[in-house]
Amino acid sequence: MISVAGMSGNQRIGLDAAGRAQSDLVDSSAIDWAQGILPDASITPVRDRPWSDIAEVRAGDRLWWLKINKAQTVYEAALLRLLGGVRHRLLPETIVHDRQPWLLIADAGHRLDHFDLTGEQRFAIWARLLPEYAELQRSVGVDQLLAVGVPDFRPATLPGWYDRLIAMLDADPAARAHLGADELRSLRKIGPWVEELSAELAAGLPATLQHDDLHEGNVLTDDDQQRLTVIDWGDSVVGHPFSTLTVTLGRLQRQLRLAPDDPALARLRDGYLEAWQCDGVTRRQLRRQAEVAWMLGALNRVYANYRGLGRLEPALSPDQPADGLFWVQELIRASLIRTG
């Protein structure tokens, strides 16, 4: 989902499509809670989306963001409360309501994609961030994550999620209409392929926390790009750790117009995989797990968008919120490659 950090002033004030003032859109009880935490704060609603509302909170010389999770992303607050015990350097300073899905998030700089960075600079930043992110992925146990409501996308569950996708399309003619007849036929045939690759992943590294939307829009940094902060954990799942690469490397590949086997992408992938090296697991095995997790990661993305929007949307862009059907098509394309 989308961060508001680095938003310009003319984006903060306005009307929604129905002509309602944005100040009427944010839950007033959440604003009252934030005001109770920061009594002298000035609070300005910024944005309303199906998955969350955002307000700017200025308290003294500090800037905070009030985030109100909605739809099926309400577990983000409980997740960040759990992660708060880790105190990892990639995490933002956060105050979490003890019962409601409300967050006060300290401003941590500008979105990485707001900087005019060369490809080399972007790869250098990701080469620093990904090993630290791997450390964070392992910092909390799977049982704890599931207990606070983080969706279960462990490899053994993926065939079931595929079956739900077929049922969802069967029940939604509008979504089905955006797929070609050949695509629909192919999609209905790939159940055995999903089962085979899911079993392969299940026999590999254990499941961990997986952000599932880790890209430059969800990384905040200071002016010299030294401090890095990962935000927007509302798409997170419990799953194979390498499914992260579907978004992280996939977006870099698209934005920089690189071939899938570009050496720079391979080096970045291998640097991340080194953080997972353990006794008895070879680099070749890790690369194979990364390849499979990347392909099945499209199934994760379908549901990330469904949780936020409550429906499958046509593919406006692979890197925009309404991209659920893009990932259905990406899953079909991946199945036709049948690598390995």
Buried (B, 14 or more C-beta within 10 A) or exposed (E): BBBBBBBEEEEBEEEEEEEEEBEEBBBEEBBEBBBEBBEEBEBBBBBBBBBBBBBBBBBEEEBBBBBBBBBBBBBBBBBBBBBBEEEBEBBBBBBBBEEBBBBBBBBBBBBBBBBEBEEEEBBBBBBEBBBBBBBBBBBBEBEBBBEBBBBBBBBEBBBEBBEBBBEBBEEEEEBBEBBEEEBBEBBEEBBEBBEBBBEBBBEBBEBBBBBBBBBBBBBBBEEEBEEBBBBBBBBBBBBBBBBBBBBBBBBBBEBBEBEEEBEBBEEBBEBBBEBBEEEEBEEEEBBBBBBBBBBBBBBBBBBBBBBBBEBBBBBEEBBEBBBBBBBBBBBBEBBEEEEE
